[in-house]
């Protein structure tokens, strides 16, 4: 990047940087229910993420909007990254041993 471009960016105010932005679209996640086979989109607030000490204790959960079943699915590294980046509420599980 040229020096004039970088010095111009440093002098920009926050208001000027975000002047054209109206609002941010809410993040939605595609999910499916293993019981009723429903497919739907959920807002970050409808999901919960639990991060444990191992892959066996790291999962996300939600309530199926179609049938009301409580769904719990394993969450690998990539899923954890996507959910936390999308604003999903996270609970860190600690070992008592």
Secondary structure, DSSP 8 states (H G I E B T S, - for coil): --HHHHHHHHT--HHHHTTT-------EEEEE-TTT--EEEEEGGG-EEEE-SSGGG-EEEEE-TTT--EEEEE--HHHHHHHHHTT-EEEE-----
